[in-house]
Structure formats: C-alpha cells, structure tokens
Amino acid sequence: MKRNLFRPFFALVAAFGLTSCLADLNDRMDVLEGEMDSLVKSVSDIEALVKAQVYVKEVRETASGFEMLLSNGESFSLKNGVDGAQGEPGVSVIDGIAGIKSVVIENDYVIFNLEDGGRLALPRNPRVINLEFTGCEVGVYSGVATFKVTDALDPYVVVYGDSDMNFVVSDIKDGVGTVAFEAGERTSVNIVATVIDNASAGANTNSKVLKVNFETRAFNTVLDSATMPAAGGDLQFSFSTNVDYTLEFPEWISQAQTRAMADYKVNVSVSANEGDYARTGAIKVIDSRKGDCFGTLTVSQRGKFNNLYLLNEGGFGSNNASLTKIDPATWTVTNSWFSTVNSTPLGDTGNDIALTDDYLIIVLNGSNIIQFCDRDGKAIAQTEGVANCRKVAVDPSQKYAYVTSYAEDGYVAKIDLTSFNVVATCKTGYEPEGIVIYDGKLFVANSGGYAYLGSHGYEQSISVIDAETMKEIKKVDTGLINLYGAFVQNDRYPRYVLVNSSGDYYMTPAASFIFDCETQEVVDYLEGPSTYATTYAGKFYTVGSEFSYVTYGYTYYLNTIDMSSGTPAVTQGIISESVSDAIKAQVAPYGIFIAPDGEVFITDAGNYVNRGHLSRFNAAGQFQSKEQVGVCPSHFAAD
C-alpha cells in the first residue's frame, strides 16, 4: 500500500493565551522552577501529556476544585487556592500548582488558565467525527471524489490506494474536500480515506472505503475497414472514442490535407498499388496517455486483378462442362461464357485451367482435348492428341504448355503454343496428376489412381523431368501414396509445393506434405489432407476432404500453412471465422481460390448433378455475395 498525505503533520493542541507558544511556556517555567521543586509534577507535565496525545476521560468538579481521570489510566486532582494562596495538597499526582489560576471546561477540552494569562488545554473524551463520500466523477483512467467531514474541529485526510495510484487531496473548507486520483491500468479500485482531527491530537479518527468503477475505453465506428482499387484514392473514416488519441499510418497511406478536418473524422489518401498482390494496412489509433493501440481502421487495396475465370467440371459423360467469367470491378458474373461466345458447348469434364498473356487453356478430360481460347473467349485451337488429359502447367517463357495424361500408363505431353501441337512426351509413373515447373524442371505427382482395377498399386513418387529435353531425371519416393488432389506451387516461394495424398480410402488415411523443388525432397509431413488448396502471399490455404469406404463419410480439414520461414507453420481455419464457417456449412466443398486483390472465393458442388455455388468474401474475410454457377465448380484462373 502507498499513502499520500495531505497536510503531513500531527498537531498537538495547546493554547497559550494569545501566543499559544511552547517557547513562552519554557520562560514561565524558569520563573516558577523554585516554587515547584517539592511538587511531583508541574505545568510542563501537562505539556508532556498533550504531546503524548493523552486526553481527559472524565472530569469531576469537587467542592474545592477538580478531579480528573486520564486516558493513560492516571488521575490527579486540583484544589482551588484561597485569596491567591496555594491550594492544599490533594491525594493524586498533581496537587494545587502555583501559576494555575483556574480550570474550566470548554466544549471538548479542559482548559488550564495560568496566572500570567497563558492557557494549556487537554482534550476530553474524543468526539465521533464523521467522514462520507458524497460524489464521484470518473473517466477511463482517473476520477475526482468529493467527501464531507463533520464533528471535527481541525480535520485533515489521509488517502490510501494501490502502489501505482496517485492522489491529490484538496484543502477542506466548511467540512468539504476532494480527492483526485489516477488508476493506472485498472478498471476498478478501492480507495481508503481516513480523517484525523488535529484538535484532538489525533485521537479522533474515522475511515471510509470508496469503490470506483472506471469507464471502459471505447472505440466505435460504423466503418472500420475499406477496400480501395489498385489506383488508390481518398477515403474517410469516422469514429468516436472517450480518450485522447493520435494516429499511426502505414507508409503507403497518408493523412489527407485537402479538406478541413472535423472532430473524429480521418481523411486519408491511398497511393497506387503497383504490385500484383493486394495489400492491407492498419491505421492505428493510439491512446495519447498510455501509448498503446486501442483501435484500428483497416484499409485493403486490390492488386492487379482484372478477370476471374471459374471452370465448372460438369458431370463425367454429360458434356456439360462450362466456363464462368467474372468481372471483379463490377462483380458481373457471366455463366456459360464459352458457350455464349462460341455458340457451342465447352465439352466434357473440365479438369484444369491456365492463363497466358494470349490464351486461356482448358483441359477437358472427358473430351480428350486441350481447348485454347483468346482472351475474349473465342476458341482458336484444340489439341486432340493427349487422351485422358489431367493437369496443365505453362513455362515462364509461355512457349510451351505441359499436360499430364493417364493414357499409356502415364506421361507428360509438351505442347508448342504457336502450333498447338504435341512436340515431345515423357513417361512418368502411373496416372500422373499435378504438375509444376521450377528452374527448368517439371515436377509431376504420380497417383496410381487406377490401383483399384488391380493391374498395379498406388504410386508414391514425384517424377523430376528436364523440361527442355523431356527426359525423366529421377523419381523421388515421398513415402505417401496416391498423390491425387492439390499439387500447388507457392506464389512467393515457388520452390515449395503443397502435395495431397488421398490414401487408399480404407486403412491408409489421407495426408499431405511440403515438397522442396530445390533440394528435391520432402520438407515436412502434415496431418490431414489438403484436397483443395490455393496459395496467396506465401501461404497455402487448404480444404482437406477425406473419404472413407469404411464409413462412407467425409471428414474435412481447414488449414493455413505459412511458408515464410521455410518450415510449414500450420494454423487451423482460413482467413476468418466467416470463411471457415461458410466452408463447414457447405454440402460439398469443391474449390478455393484467393485472387490477386486478396478476395476469397469458395465453391460448393452440392449434389454434383445440379449447378453449384460460388461464395465471395473480401480480403478481410467478410461475406460479400453468393452466386449460382455451373455443375461441379472447381478450378480458377485470374489476371
């Protein structure tokens, strides 16, 4: 406990005529010293009683004087003198004393009137003084309490609180005073105030406890986040708070000076975003007194994001694959876009999609063709020589596309993007699926997906192929089987690929791992599958779907995998609770994608027969809209 004292003294009441001064008492005692040698006590003894805070408990008036009982257990009597002569000895400590003219009782004191005009006073029974708090005004960190003191002649107040609290006690006028206090980090405190009466030499005291609940620091705003276009612009936030504040800005956001500032309105200017990716910055509202951040205003800004394409797989053998085009600027959704532009169906079972500067490449597994369109959606070429085609990757020079095929026990086809012809192939493991390109090499996930037919077992290897010569360099044993599903290359750290292992749907569970294309080895194994996945700003976002023929049920896993350290850091959930909850509520999660501006898209295949749905969330993970699209919506491409 810490004590702050107002008027830090403890007074003794002794009245000496007009001067009331102990120095005068010493002079008088020198004069009377010879007369008092035979006495047990003297006037100075009464002074000592005053200093010792002794008070008179009882005074009895007798025929010849007074008899007194003190608070320390002693007693004495004083007898009146006759015609100025010294009184006769009494039976107690003090008999008649030369120099004392008379003794009178005034209010709460016994007054000794001295012959030289001075006076000594001893307090009688302490009166009960009262202290009460009559009001308290509080803010977030501090407050002022008003108190009232009654039945005290000369009061002062001592205030106690916790160690880091500060108190200032005002002068007491007409029995009323105030206590100003600061609370530090607390939301509530107990304040102890004690009143002491100087007039009773500290014998009269009283204490009261005041419980104070401080206001909660508040920050309220209707708009706490906003998304800006890549070109930037001006924006205004309005908010209210009950504390003084300052603002901290990300370097690409500045406080606008083009208009007058109103209270609690913040005008900001957002510079143009020249990057491919969206960015998000927090304007921090800083408490001026404490120096900490108690509120944020979030600004998200799109990157270079012009078009979004969604390939709807359709049902195998139903010839109902379709392409949905979305304009992100106006959120215009155009279903069956390819069919509208070309007046013909897209084909059977759309299995993958990729973009180049000139082309939109669509892999149609059931139709056994790779469809090439210009950026306006018009069909310009088809490659028909790759049967049972699966996945596609485009080299950085955009001269070749590489497509995996289940045909002929598994291979990769190299397609010239000028002639659209297959110019080379390379044998892989059984039923190759995902494919990525890194440092002039192709990395292909072998699944062995037809193992259930009995001609071979599941694969557990990644084929490494020289992209120029189309020769297999080696197969890397990954230790996990059936590499089917996500095979996603990290957007910021392209050496790392997220690989899904679907297991055998019976006793071997699904799982996933991170593969390093630089070292050509597994970095780490992860618990649970990552069947559908995307990458954004150095992280993988996965929706794992594990099916079991034992239970005929699905188990879903939602994870975020951060690769910034080179070692996967896994956390549950995706972007926000809203996104995660929306995925969990889907009938059949079937795809996920994060666009260059940070917007999040998830798809639901429903019953796999009727048209599915596309849900859109902004970069902060807040739901924006839900659209009906094609059958089995799954594969995304954006520019």
C-alpha positions in Angstrom: 0.0 0.0 0.0 1.1 3.6 -0.7 0.0 6.6 1.3 -0.3 10.1 0.1 -0.7 12.6 2.9 -2.3 16.0 2.7 -1.1 18.2 5.5 1.6 15.8 6.7 1.7 16.7 10.3 0.2 15.5 13.5 -0.7 18.6 15.6 -0.9 18.8 19.4 -3.4 21.3 20.7 -2.1 23.6 23.5 -3.3 27.1 23.8 -1.2 29.7 25.5 -3.2 32.9 25.6 -2.7 35.0 22.6 0.6 33.5 21.6 -0.2 29.8 22.4 3.5 29.1 22.1 5.6 26.4 23.9 8.6 28.8 23.9 6.7 31.1 26.2 5.9 28.2 28.4 9.6 27.5 28.9 10.2 31.1 30.1 7.3 30.8 32.6 8.7 27.5 33.9 12.1 29.1 34.6 10.3 31.7 36.8 8.3 29.1 38.7 11.0 26.5 39.0 11.9 27.3 42.6 8.4 27.1 43.8 7.7 23.7 42.2 10.7 21.7 43.4 8.6 19.9 46.0 5.8 19.0 43.6 5.6 15.7 41.8 4.6 17.3 38.6 4.5 20.7 37.0 2.9 22.6 34.2 5.5 21.0 31.9 4.0 17.6 32.8 0.7 18.8 31.5 2.5 19.8 28.3 4.0 16.3 28.2 0.5 14.9 28.5 -0.5 17.0 25.5 2.5 15.8 23.5 1.8 12.2 24.4 -1.8 12.5 23.0 -3.3 11.8 26.4 -6.8 13.1 26.8 -9.1 13.5 29.8 -11.7 10.7 30.0 -13.6 12.2 32.9 -13.7 15.4 34.9 -15.5 15.7 38.3 -16.0 19.0 39.9 -15.4 18.9 43.7 -16.2 21.5 46.5 -12.6 22.6 46.4 -11.5 22.0 42.8 -11.4 19.3 40.1 -10.7 15.6 39.9 -9.6 14.2 36.6 -9.2 10.6 35.0 -6.8 10.5 32.1 -6.8 8.1 29.1 -3.5 6.6 30.2 -5.0 5.3 33.5 -3.6 8.0 35.7 -5.6 10.5 37.7 -5.0 13.8 39.6 -6.8 16.5 41.5 -6.5 20.2 41.6 -7.7 22.3 44.6 -8.6 25.9 44.4 -6.4 28.3 46.3 -7.7 30.8 48.9 -7.1 34.5 48.2 -4.4 33.7 45.8 -2.6 31.3 48.2 -1.5 27.9 47.1 -4.1 25.2 47.4 -3.8 22.4 49.9 -2.2 19.1 48.8 -4.5 16.6 47.3 -4.3 12.8 47.1 -3.2 12.4 43.5 -0.2 13.0 41.2 -0.9 16.8 40.9 -1.9 18.9 43.8 -2.5 22.6 43.7 0.1 24.1 41.3 1.5 27.6 41.6 0.8 29.5 38.4 -2.6 27.9 37.6 -5.2 30.5 38.2 -8.3 28.3 37.3 -9.5 25.3 35.5 -12.6 25.4 33.2 -14.3 23.0 30.8 -14.9 24.4 27.3 -16.6 22.1 24.8 -14.3 19.1 24.4 -11.3 20.5 26.3 -10.2 21.0 29.9 -8.5 24.5 30.0 -5.8 25.4 32.5 -5.7 29.2 32.8 -2.3 30.3 34.0 -1.7 33.3 36.2 0.3 35.0 33.5 -2.6 34.9 31.1 -1.4 31.7 29.2 -3.6 28.6 28.8 -3.0 24.9 28.5 -5.6 22.5 27.0 -6.2 18.8 27.4 -8.8 17.2 25.2 -11.8 15.4 26.9 -13.5 12.3 25.5 -12.9 12.2 21.7 -15.9 13.2 19.8 -17.0 10.8 17.0 -16.1 12.6 13.7 -17.9 11.5 10.5 -16.5 11.0 7.0 -18.6 10.3 4.0 -18.1 10.4 0.2 -20.8 12.5 -1.4 -20.0 12.1 -5.0 -17.5 10.8 -7.6 -16.9 11.6 -11.2 -14.8 9.1 -13.2 -13.3 8.8 -16.7 -11.3 6.0 -18.3 -8.2 6.4 -16.2 -9.0 8.9 -13.4 -11.6 10.5 -11.2 -12.4 13.0 -8.6 -14.3 12.1 -5.4 -16.0 14.6 -3.1 -16.1 13.9 0.7 -17.7 15.6 3.7 -16.3 15.7 7.3 -18.5 16.6 10.3 -17.8 16.9 14.0 -14.1 17.7 13.6 -12.5 20.9 14.7 -9.4 20.8 12.7 -9.5 17.8 10.2 -7.1 16.5 7.6 -7.5 13.5 5.3 -5.1 10.7 4.5 -5.8 8.6 1.3 -4.6 5.1 0.6 -4.7 3.1 -2.7 -2.7 0.7 -4.8 1.0 1.2 -5.3 0.8 2.9 -8.7 -2.1 5.2 -7.9 -1.6 8.9 -7.4 -3.8 11.1 -5.1 -4.2 14.8 -4.6 -6.4 15.9 -1.6 -7.7 19.4 -1.5 -8.0 21.7 1.4 -11.1 21.1 3.5 -13.4 24.1 3.5 -16.5 24.1 5.6 -16.0 20.4 6.1 -15.9 19.6 2.3 -12.9 18.4 0.2 -12.0 16.4 -2.8 -9.7 13.5 -3.7 -8.3 13.4 -7.3 -6.9 10.1 -8.3 -5.4 8.2 -11.3 -6.0 4.5 -11.7 -3.2 3.2 -13.9 -4.3 0.1 -15.8 -7.3 -0.7 -13.5 -10.9 -0.9 -14.4 -11.9 -0.7 -10.7 -10.2 0.3 -7.4 -10.9 0.6 -3.7 -9.9 3.9 -2.2 -9.5 4.2 1.6 -9.7 7.7 3.1 -9.0 8.4 6.8 -9.9 11.7 8.5 -7.9 12.8 11.5 -8.8 15.6 13.9 -5.8 17.7 14.8 -7.7 19.4 17.5 -7.9 16.1 19.4 -4.2 15.4 19.0 -5.0 12.6 16.5 -7.3 10.8 19.0 -10.3 11.3 16.8 -10.2 9.4 13.5 -12.6 7.7 11.1 -12.2 5.8 7.8 -14.3 5.1 4.8 -13.8 2.9 1.7 -14.9 4.1 -1.8 -15.2 1.6 -4.6 -14.7 3.2 -8.0 -15.5 1.5 -11.4 -13.8 3.3 -14.2 -15.2 3.7 -17.7 -14.2 1.2 -20.2 -12.0 2.6 -23.0 -14.3 2.7 -26.0 -13.7 2.9 -29.8 -16.8 2.9 -32.0 -17.0 3.2 -35.7 -19.6 2.3 -38.3 -16.8 1.7 -40.9 -13.6 0.1 -39.6 -12.4 -1.4 -42.9 -12.5 -0.4 -46.5 -11.2 -1.8 -49.8 -9.6 0.5 -52.3 -8.9 0.0 -56.0 -5.3 -0.5 -57.2 -5.2 3.1 -58.4 -5.6 4.4 -54.9 -7.7 7.4 -53.9 -9.2 9.2 -50.9 -11.2 7.7 -48.1 -12.8 9.0 -44.9 -13.3 7.1 -41.6 -15.5 8.4 -38.8 -15.3 7.1 -35.3 -15.9 8.0 -31.6 -13.8 7.4 -28.6 -13.7 8.5 -25.0 -9.9 9.0 -24.8 -7.3 11.3 -26.4 -5.7 9.7 -29.4 -3.1 10.0 -32.1 -2.8 8.1 -35.4 -0.2 5.9 -36.9 -0.2 5.2 -40.7 1.3 2.5 -42.9 3.8 4.1 -45.2 1.6 3.8 -48.3 -1.3 5.6 -46.5 -1.1 9.3 -45.6 -3.5 11.7 -43.8 -5.2 13.8 -46.4 -4.7 17.6 -46.1 -7.1 18.6 -48.9 -10.1 19.3 -46.7 -10.8 20.6 -43.3 -10.7 18.1 -40.5 -13.8 17.5 -38.4 -13.7 16.0 -34.9 -13.1 12.3 -35.0 -13.0 12.2 -38.8 -9.9 11.0 -40.6 -9.3 11.7 -44.2 -6.6 9.5 -45.8 -5.0 9.2 -49.3 -4.1 5.7 -50.6 -1.3 5.6 -53.1 -1.5 3.4 -56.2 -0.6 -0.3 -55.8 1.9 -1.2 -58.4 2.2 -4.8 -57.2 0.4 -8.0 -58.3 -0.9 -8.7 -54.9 -3.5 -7.0 -52.7 -2.2 -5.3 -49.6 -3.8 -4.5 -46.3 -2.7 -1.8 -43.8 -4.0 -0.8 -40.4 -4.3 2.8 -39.3 -3.6 2.6 -35.6 -5.5 4.7 -33.1 -3.0 5.4 -30.3 -4.0 6.3 -26.7 -2.2 9.6 -26.1 -1.7 8.9 -22.4 -0.9 5.2 -22.4 0.8 5.0 -25.8 -0.9 1.7 -26.8 -3.2 0.9 -29.7 -6.8 0.6 -28.8 -8.5 0.8 -32.2 -7.7 0.1 -35.9 -9.0 1.3 -39.2 -8.1 -1.2 -41.9 -7.5 -0.4 -45.5 -7.3 -3.1 -48.1 -6.3 -2.4 -51.6 -6.5 -4.6 -54.7 -3.5 -5.6 -56.7 -3.6 -6.1 -60.5 -6.8 -8.1 -60.8 -8.7 -7.8 -64.0 -10.5 -11.0 -64.7 -11.5 -14.2 -62.8 -12.3 -17.4 -64.6 -14.0 -20.4 -63.0 -14.0 -23.8 -64.7 -17.0 -25.9 -63.8 -16.1 -29.6 -64.3 -19.6 -30.8 -65.1 -20.6 -34.5 -64.8 -18.4 -37.1 -66.5 -20.0 -38.2 -69.7 -22.6 -35.4 -69.5 -20.8 -32.9 -71.8 -21.8 -30.1 -69.5 -18.5 -28.6 -68.5 -18.8 -24.8 -68.6 -16.8 -21.6 -68.0 -17.9 -18.7 -65.8 -16.3 -15.3 -66.3 -16.4 -12.7 -63.5 -15.5 -9.0 -63.8 -14.2 -8.1 -60.4 -14.6 -4.4 -60.9 -18.4 -4.6 -61.4 -18.9 -8.1 -60.0 -20.6 -9.1 -63.2 -20.9 -12.9 -63.3 -21.3 -14.5 -66.8 -22.1 -18.2 -66.7 -21.6 -20.4 -69.8 -19.3 -17.7 -71.2 -17.5 -20.0 -73.6 -20.8 -21.4 -75.0 -22.2 -17.9 -75.4 -19.1 -16.6 -77.3 -18.7 -19.7 -79.5 -22.3 -21.0 -79.7 -21.1 -24.5 -78.8 -20.7 -26.5 -75.6 -17.3 -26.4 -73.9 -17.0 -30.1 -73.7 -16.9 -33.0 -71.2 -15.3 -32.8 -67.7 -13.2 -29.7 -67.4 -10.2 -30.8 -65.4 -7.9 -27.8 -65.2 -7.4 -24.2 -66.5 -4.4 -21.9 -67.1 -3.7 -18.4 -68.4 -1.0 -16.9 -70.6 -0.8 -13.4 -71.9 -2.6 -14.5 -75.1 -4.5 -17.7 -74.3 -6.9 -19.3 -71.9 -6.1 -23.0 -71.8 -8.8 -25.5 -70.7 -8.1 -29.2 -70.1 -11.2 -31.3 -70.9 -10.6 -34.9 -69.6 -13.8 -36.5 -70.9 -13.5 -34.9 -74.3 -9.7 -35.8 -74.5 -8.9 -32.3 -75.8 -7.0 -29.2 -74.7 -9.0 -26.2 -75.7 -7.3 -22.9 -76.5 -9.2 -19.6 -76.5 -8.2 -16.0 -76.9 -8.7 -13.6 -74.0 -12.1 -12.7 -75.4 -13.2 -16.3 -75.0 -13.2 -17.2 -78.7 -12.0 -20.7 -79.5 -8.8 -20.6 -81.7 -7.4 -24.1 -81.4 -7.6 -27.6 -79.9 -5.0 -30.2 -79.2 -6.6 -33.7 -79.5 -3.6 -36.0 -79.2 -3.5 -36.2 -75.4 -6.0 -38.8 -74.3 -7.3 -38.8 -70.7 -5.6 -35.4 -70.1 -5.5 -34.2 -66.5 -3.5 -31.1 -65.4 -1.6 -28.3 -67.1 1.4 -26.0 -66.4 2.9 -23.2 -68.6 6.6 -22.5 -68.7 7.7 -18.9 -67.8 8.5 -18.1 -71.4 4.9 -19.0 -72.4 6.3 -21.0 -75.3 5.1 -24.4 -74.1 2.3 -26.0 -72.1 2.8 -29.3 -70.3 -0.1 -31.6 -69.7 -0.3 -34.8 -67.7 -2.1 -37.9 -69.1 -3.4 -41.1 -67.6 -3.0 -42.8 -71.0 -0.3 -45.2 -72.0 0.5 -45.9 -68.3 1.1 -42.3 -67.7 3.1 -39.5 -69.4 3.6 -35.7 -69.8 2.9 -34.0 -73.2 4.8 -30.9 -74.3 2.6 -28.6 -76.5 4.0 -25.8 -78.6 1.9 -22.7 -78.0 2.5 -21.5 -81.6 1.4 -24.6 -83.5 -0.7 -26.2 -80.6 0.9 -29.5 -81.5 2.5 -32.0 -79.1 6.2 -31.8 -79.7 7.5 -34.3 -77.1 6.4 -36.6 -74.3 8.0 -38.2 -71.3 7.0 -41.3 -69.4 6.1 -40.9 -65.7 4.6 -43.1 -63.0 1.1 -44.5 -63.2 -1.8 -42.0 -63.5 0.2 -38.7 -63.1 -1.8 -35.7 -61.7 -0.5 -32.4 -60.6 2.4 -30.7 -62.4 4.5 -27.6 -61.7 7.6 -26.0 -63.2 10.7 -24.9 -61.3 14.1 -24.0 -62.5 13.7 -25.6 -65.9 12.4 -28.8 -64.4 8.9 -30.4 -64.3 7.7 -31.9 -61.1 4.9 -34.4 -61.6 2.7 -36.1 -58.9 2.2 -39.8 -59.7 -1.1 -41.2 -58.2 -1.5 -44.7 -59.4 -5.2 -43.8 -59.2 -6.3 -46.9 -61.2 -4.9 -49.2 -58.5 -8.4 -50.3 -57.6 -8.5 -52.0 -61.0 -5.8 -54.4 -59.8 -3.2 -54.0 -62.5 -0.8 -52.0 -60.3 -0.6 -50.5 -56.9 -0.7 -46.8 -55.8 2.2 -44.6 -56.6 4.1 -42.6 -54.0 6.6 -40.8 -56.2 7.2 -37.4 -57.8 8.8 -37.5 -61.2 11.5 -34.9 -61.9 11.8 -34.2 -65.7 14.0 -31.9 -67.7 11.6 -29.6 -69.4 13.8 -28.9 -72.4 14.8 -32.5 -73.2 11.7 -34.1 -71.8 13.8 -36.8 -70.1 13.0 -38.0 -66.6 15.9 -37.2 -64.2 14.6 -39.3 -61.3 11.6 -40.3 -59.2 11.5 -39.1 -55.6 9.9 -41.5 -53.2 7.7 -39.4 -51.0 6.6 -42.1 -48.5 2.9 -41.3 -49.1 0.6 -43.0 -51.6 -1.9 -41.8 -54.2 -0.7 -38.2 -54.8 -4.1 -37.1 -56.0 -5.6 -33.7 -55.3 -3.8 -30.5 -54.5 -0.3 -30.0 -56.1 0.1 -26.3 -55.6 3.2 -24.2 -56.0 3.7 -21.4 -53.5 3.3 -18.0 -55.1 6.1 -16.3 -53.2 8.3 -19.2 -52.5 8.0 -21.3 -55.7 10.5 -23.9 -54.6 7.8 -25.2 -52.2 4.9 -27.3 -53.4 1.9 -28.5 -51.3 1.1 -32.1 -52.2 -2.0 -34.0 -51.2 -2.1 -37.8 -50.5 -5.5 -39.3 -50.7 -4.5 -42.6 -49.1 -6.3 -45.8 -50.1 -9.8 -44.8 -48.8 -9.7 -47.7 -46.4 -6.8 -48.3 -43.9 -4.3 -45.7 -45.1 -5.5 -42.3 -44.1 -5.2 -39.2 -46.3 -2.4 -36.8 -45.5 -0.3 -34.1 -47.1 3.3 -32.8 -47.2 5.5 -30.0 -48.4 8.0 -30.8 -51.2 11.1 -28.7 -51.9 11.8 -28.5 -55.6 15.3 -27.0 -54.8 16.5 -30.0 -52.8 14.1 -32.4 -54.4 13.0 -33.9 -51.1 10.1 -33.8 -48.7 10.4 -30.9 -46.2 7.7 -32.0 -43.7 4.6 -34.2 -43.4 1.3 -32.7 -42.4 -1.6 -34.2 -40.6 -4.8 -34.5 -42.6 -5.4 -34.0 -46.3 -5.3 -30.8 -48.4 -7.5 -31.9 -51.3 -8.4 -28.4 -52.5 -5.9 -25.7 -52.0 -4.7 -22.3 -53.1 -1.7 -20.0 -52.4 -1.6 -16.3 -51.6 1.1 -14.1 -50.1 3.4 -17.0 -49.2 0.7 -19.1 -47.5 -1.2 -22.2 -48.6 -4.9 -22.3 -47.8 -6.3 -25.8 -47.8 -9.7 -27.6 -47.6 -9.0 -31.2 -46.9 -11.7 -33.7 -47.9 -11.1 -37.3 -46.6 -13.4 -40.0 -47.8 -13.6 -43.5 -46.3 -15.2 -46.6 -47.9 -15.4 -47.9 -44.3 -17.7 -45.2 -43.1 -18.9 -43.8 -46.4 -18.4 -40.4 -44.9 -16.2 -37.3 -45.4 -14.0 -35.6 -42.8 -13.0 -32.0 -43.6 -9.8 -30.1 -42.5 -9.3 -26.4 -42.9 -5.8 -25.2 -42.5 -3.5 -22.2 -43.3 0.2 -23.1 -43.9 2.7 -20.3 -43.7 6.0 -21.0 -45.6 7.8 -17.7 -44.9 10.3 -19.5 -42.6 10.9 -22.4 -45.0 9.3 -24.7 -42.4 5.5 -25.1 -42.6 3.7 -23.3 -39.8 0.1 -24.7 -39.6 -2.9 -23.0 -38.1 -6.5 -24.1 -38.2 -9.0 -22.1 -40.2 -8.9 -20.0 -43.3 -8.7 -16.2 -43.4 -11.5 -15.6 -40.9 -14.2 -17.3 -38.9 -16.7 -16.2 -41.6 -14.8 -18.1 -44.3 -14.2 -21.1 -42.2 -17.8 -21.3 -41.1 -19.1 -20.9 -44.6 -16.9 -23.9 -45.8 -18.1 -26.0 -42.9 -21.7 -25.2 -43.8 -21.3 -26.3 -47.5 -22.8 -29.5 -48.8 -19.7 -30.5 -50.8 -16.7 -28.1 -50.7 -15.1 -28.3 -54.1 -12.7 -25.4 -54.6 -11.0 -22.4 -53.1 -9.1 -19.5 -54.6 -7.7 -16.2 -53.4 -7.5 -13.6 -56.1 -4.6 -11.1 -56.6 -6.5 -8.4 -54.7 -7.0 -10.8 -51.7 -10.6 -11.6 -52.3 -11.6 -15.1 -51.3 -13.7 -17.5 -53.3 -15.1 -20.9 -52.3 -17.3 -23.3 -54.3 -19.9 -25.8 -53.3 -20.7 -28.7 -55.7 -23.9 -29.6 -53.8 -25.2 -32.9 -55.1 -22.6 -33.0 -58.0 -25.5 -33.1 -60.5 -27.2 -29.7 -60.4 -25.5 -26.3 -60.6 -23.2 -25.4 -57.7 -22.5 -22.1 -56.0 -19.7 -19.6 -55.7 -19.3 -17.6 -52.5 -17.2 -14.4 -52.4 -15.5 -12.8 -49.4 -13.5 -9.6 -49.3 -9.8 -9.6 -48.2 -10.8 -9.2 -44.6 -12.8 -12.4 -44.8 -16.3 -10.7 -44.7 -19.0 -12.3 -46.8 -20.0 -10.4 -49.9 -22.2 -12.5 -52.1 -23.2 -15.9 -53.3 -23.8 -16.8 -57.0 -25.1 -19.9 -58.7 -22.6 -21.1 -61.3 -22.1 -24.4 -63.2 -22.0 -28.0 -62.3 -19.1 -29.0 -60.0 -17.3 -25.6 -59.9 -13.7 -26.2 -59.0 -10.8 -24.7 -61.0 -9.8 -21.0 -61.0 -7.6 -18.7 -63.0 -7.2 -14.9 -62.7 -5.2 -12.0 -64.1 
